Amino acid sequence: MQSVSLSKNGRNYGIDVLRIIAMLFIVNIHSVLHGNIISNCQTGTVNYYISTFLQTVVWCGVDVFALISGFVGYQHQKGYRIAGFLRLWLQVLFYSAGISLLFYFLCPGTVGKAELLKSFAPLTTKAYWYFTAYFFVILFAPLLNNIVSKYDKKYLICFVIIGGAVLYASHLLPTVFGTVLLVYMYFLGAFLSKYQEQIKLNNAVYILLIIGLIIFTWAWRVYWEPIKPFLGGLWLRNDSPTIIAISLCMLMLFARFKPSNTLLISVITPSIFSVYLLNDHFLIRKYFIAKYLPWLSDAQWYILIIYLIGFSILFFAGAVLLDFARRKAEEKLHIKEKTQSIENSVKNLLPHKI
């Protein structure tokens, strides 16, 4: 078995590459869904088959991103990271409120005062569902890490099965599904992090599994959707066994990957989450993605492919470049040092370490 690729500072650049790919997938998902491309395609047309196939390929993006949190968090996280969460909250606030303010002043009428005020409280108003759900991941992470560290494989597999049952049951309460999903995927990622050296599958096996599972999920969907839509969407869900399996295979595959250009990866990685914050802002969805992408449903099939893939790459690159300004401002304002000081103060006030 190949060893896991770690740099001298303990960083796994293969996982960072997977982060980039997962975010490109998420941008593509939003383009297809919020751009109403599939819903506007007539069933059975070439564009329908192509757009649904692309959707199937990229659907694992959210699951992969959540898995990485557990995979990396288990290796490095010790207790609650208050400073890290504060910096993440400020990052989310910057884009949530910043974009809303730009629209409010530059495009009058596009955003009301109530929506503007809500953008200043992104956590409680669920401006970004992933961020709100991830807050609970942060709360539970020390407990989950402790469980994975304390118990052996036999018991952990039981927890995985029980957690999967809870995940499916959470559909009964749709408002908590996203939170349960991210917590469960964090646990799976931590589990894989602990036992990664014992998994002896060849890279070619992972690749074949990913391809096979994608083809199966897509073929099932296009066959059943015209007949019984419920059955058609059975496997294309974030809690689908095939989507979770694809995500697990991608994680284990890239954990072994050894990229040659680590400098570029190091520069891009800190801005990856900002790509999501820009892409999934409700005003960007409404006045950009939903407005300018629906025409692709009637475009030539090769135009559809080129445009969707090209748009995802260009949006990603543009968002990363834009985020450099935020990161420089963060450095000038010494945000990292100030949030660390707050964390230290909080920990000193508590009767025991957290």
Secondary structure, DSSP 8 states (H G I E B T S, - for coil): -------TTS--HHHHHHHHHHHHHHHHHHHHHHTTHHHHS-TTSHHHHHHHHHHHHHTTHHHHHHHHHHHHHHHH--S--HHHHHHHHHHHHHHHHHHHHHHHHHSTTSS-HHHHHHTT-TTTTTSSHHHHHHHHHHHHHHHHHHHHHHS-HHHHHHHHHHHHHHHHHGGGSHHHHHHHHHHHHHHHHHHHHHHGGG----HHHHHHHHHHHHHHHHHHHHHHTTT-HHHHTSSSSTT-HHHHHHHHHHHHHHHT---S-HHHHHHHGGGHHHHHHHHT-HHHIIIIIHHHSGGGGGS-HHHHHHHHHHHHHHHHHHHHHHHHHHHHHHHHTTHHHHHHHHHHHHHHHSSS--
